[in-house]
Amino acid sequence: MVPIPLQAAVEFAHSPLLTFIIGLIIVVALLVWLDLPAFIGLIISAFLVGVVNTIFVADFTAADAGSQVATAFGNGMAGIGIPILMAAVIGKGMLESGAAQRIVRGFQNVLGEGNSDVALLGSSSVLAIPVFFDSVFYLMAPLARSMRARVGRDYTLFIVVVGAGAATTHVFVPPTPGPLAVADQVGSNLGTTILVGLAVAIPAAIVSGIVYGRWINSRLDIPLRDTMATSTEELQEVADRSTSELPGVLESLAPILLAVVLIASSTAVNTFQEVVPALASLQPVTDFLGNKNVALTIAALAAAYTFYRYEAMTQSEWSDELTEALRSGGNIAAITAAGGAFGALLAASGIGDYLAGALQEVGIGLLVTAWLIAAIVRIAQGSATAAMLTAAGIMAPLTGQLTVHPAYLVMVIGAGGNIFSWFNDSGFWLVSEIGGLTKRETLQTWTALTTIISVTGLITVLILSTVLPLA
C-alpha cells in the first residue's frame, strides 16, 4: 500500500498545478530577474512551458511545443494585430494634431480640472458597454496622456481610471461578450442582467478607479514616456497650444465616435434582431462595418486626416510619420500576442479544468464557489473570457439550486474572471505597452485594480442578493 504522503506527492508531480508553478518561475526569472525584452521573455517562457507539457500532458509532443506557441501567437495577432496597428495611428493622430488635447479641455470646461479623473472614468465606462475593452483602451489612452500633459501631474490616476472604467463594464454589463455569453449559459434574463450589472459595476468602478486611483496616485508618480511613436516633448508642445490652434470638438471626437458607433451598431443589431426582425436586413452591413478591425481602420483614417490638416507636413512626411506609428504598434502587438501565447500554453496543460474540478467539491455557497472557480482559472491561464466560460459551464447545471436570481451568478463569475491580470494575460501587456508603463508599474496599477474590481464585485453581489434576491 502506497503511503498517503507519497501518493499525494506522485499525484502533484503529474498534475497541471506543477506545470503552472514551473511556468510562473520561468516567466518571473526571464522578465523580472534577467529583465529580457518582453517579447523574447514571453516567447521563451511559452516554449519552455510547452516542453514541460510534453512530460506531463498525454499526447502533447515535442513538435506541439513549438507549433502550438506559433498557433497561439498567430491567433493572438489575428485578434489584436490590426486593431493595435490602427490604434497606433489613432494615438499618434489624436495626440499630435491636438485632437486629444481638445477633448481634454472640453472635459475640464464642463467638470473642472479637479474632476478630470471622473470625466475619464465615466467616458471609459460608457464606451465599454458596446465596445470591447481593448478597443476602449486604444481610444482612451491618448486622452489620459493628453490630460497628463495638460495638468502636469496625476498620470497614475488617469491611467487607472481609464482601465477601471473599461474593465468594470467589460465583465459586468451586457451586451459585452463575456457577461452576455455567461448569462445565456446560466439562463439569466438579459434585461435583469443589464440592470444588476450596472448596480454592481458602478461601485466597483468607483472603488477601483477613483478611490484606489487617488490612493496609488499619491504614492506612485508615473512619468510620461515616449510610446506609440509620440514623444513627451511633442505632447507638451501640443498641450501649450491655444485652443484656437486645435481642431474643433466634433473633428477631435470623430475617431472615437466612428469606432464606437460602428462597433455598437453591430452589437445592437445582433442583440436585438430577434425582438425587432427588421434589423436583420442591416446585419450584413453592420457585421462588416462593426467588425473592430474595420471600425478602427476607419477611425484611424479620420485621425490621420486631422493629423495631416493640423501639422505643417508634406504628404511624404505625413506618410513617414504614420509608418513610424505602425512600427511602434507592431512591437506592441507582438508583445501582447506573446503574452496570450504564454497563457495558451499554460491552458494546454489542463490547469483550468483541474482547478475547476477541484473547487466543485468545496462546501461553500454557490455564488462564492462560482467566483472562486472563475478567479483561480483566470490567475492560472490568463484569459478572463476562458475563466468566465469555464465557470459558467460548471455552474449552469446548478442554477436550479440558487435562491437568488441567476443574474447574480453572472456577476460573480464576471468578478472572478477579472481578478489579478498578470504576465499570462495579453491585456496586461496591452496596458503596459500602450500606457508606457514598466512591468512593476503595471502590476501596481492594472493588476491591483483588476483585483479590486473582482473583490468589490463579489462583496456587492453578496450584499445585493441578500437585500434584493429577485428570486
Sequence and secondary structure as in RCSB ss.txt:
>XXXX:A:sequence
MVPIPLQAAVEFAHSPLLTFIIGLIIVVALLVWLDLPAFIGLIISAFLVGVVNTIFVADFTAADAGSQVATAFGN
GMAGIGIPILMAAVIGKGMLESGAAQRIVRGFQNVLGEGNSDVALLGSSSVLAIPVFFDSVFYLMAPLARSMRAR
VGRDYTLFIVVVGAGAATTHVFVPPTPGPLAVADQVGSNLGTTILVGLAVAIPAAIVSGIVYGRWINSRLDIPLR
DTMATSTEELQEVADRSTSELPGVLESLAPILLAVVLIASSTAVNTFQEVVPALASLQPVTDFLGNKNVALTIAA
LAAAYTFYRYEAMTQSEWSDELTEALRSGGNIAAITAAGGAFGALLAASGIGDYLAGALQEVGIGLLVTAWLIAA
IVRIAQGSATAAMLTAAGIMAPLTGQLTVHPAYLVMVIGAGGNIFSWFNDSGFWLVSEIGGLTKRETLQTWTALT
TIISVTGLITVLILSTVLPLA
>XXXX:A:secstr
   HHHHHHHHHHTSHHHHHHHHHHHHHIIIIIS   HHHHHHHHHHHHHHHHHHHSTT  HHHHHHHHHHHHHH
HHHHHHHHHHHHHHHHHHHHHHSHHHHHHHHHHHHH GGGHHHHHHHHHHHHTTTS HHHHHHHHHHHHHHHHHH
HSS HHHHHHHHHHHHHHHHHHSTTSHHHHHHHHHHT  HHHHHHHHHHHHHHHHIIIIIIHHHHHHTT      
 BTTB HHHHHHHHTS GGGS  HHHHHHHHHHHHHHHHHHHHHHHHTTTSGGGGGGHHHHHHHTSHHHHHHHHH
HHHHHHHHHHS   HHHHHHHHHHHHHHHHHHHHHHHHHHHHHHHHHHTTHHHHHHHHHHT  S HHHHHHHHHH
HHHHHH  HHHHHHHHHHHHGGGGGG SS HHHHHHHHHHHHTS   TT HHHHHHHHHHT  HHHHIIIIIHHH
HHHHHHHHHHHHHHHHH    
